[in-house]
């Protein structure tokens, strides 16, 4: 008989709610009234389904919300109220705009919970969301890379394990203390080789060969041979242990490495064998040209310097700004060189012989270098020079700020990604430790039935005395009111 009464109460509530044109939702403690004419514009969303959920019973109600108060006809959601304020705008304005300060990934999860299509998100917010997705993918990639280094596959043969160890030893200095020492040693070899290349050009440190020509000191040649031997060994070990040989060979940094090593061996071959195939003068010229290529070794520092890598990335992302800078300078150089040539033709001792020669004057003037080898002598020419360097300062200053922003943004992003990857690993270790040695935490006495037996019985009575008889026996819904409100308050509420 009680069941019939409860059925009739629910039917009357459902029919009454079906005639209502508004619903009350409480999201994270913030109450808001929504109207059916707005919600019906997007019938597949969660809020629109709330309009017709009451006749279906409490199983459907609690599949859509966290709790429901039949007395107030209020739906409760334990979600982010700030994100909900942004999402609910879709019913009024047809689009969703994410407020500043909200995590884009969490906001995406909120939109999926409220079943609002992501295509309704504003374009500027989509860009922000895509950037955060890329950051998460980068964090996941770093974490996976670290896990791959830590993990050992028992199915791999001995050569695969040795190859993996050498690759980690040569490419990842943070993996172990010996790897870190090896990276520092490689850095010192690069500096030593660069210093030797510079010192070898000092006339006081050069010696005379059999033909009376100045050559590098034999001690510097020996140091050069040792450095080349180290670079060669390092490159071969990295090539042998590389998982993808083709990708390794075509990598930009590895092309720099090989271009810093090959000139030594090519010049060595030409010195000993080239004299038989060509004239000695041609051999010496070829060797001298190859020696100049040793300057490529300084770029090897980018492998061991995160600052240089950041600068390279910032310049790569700033191609548009660099293009604008070159365009501004090109236009200014052409205009002011032509004006300078025209204005200086009236002077008998003019230094502006042609417009192409005036290009050099315009370049050093607009970049505020001013060597003084070419300068105007007429009044109009000096006025033109003053305007040209002022325009040059403005043209250079305008694109510099975005380039600096790109550098700072990427540098901060890399630091954040490194910190996030470390925190993710710490959380994984913590969770792994809890799963092995941890035990489930005890529930509070008021929820587990332990503690005060009187309050425990009150809680049981309060739950059983409610008119929610449409729940399946295999589903034990614990609503937010049942979880957080005191038992005697639940009893009084349902008795009322």
Beta strands, then each sheet from edge to edge (+ up, - down):
strand 1: 22-27
strand 2: 30-35
strand 3: 67-69
strand 4: 74-77
strand 5: 207-208
strand 6: 214-215
sheet 1: 2+ 1- 4- 3+
sheet 2: 5+ 6-
end
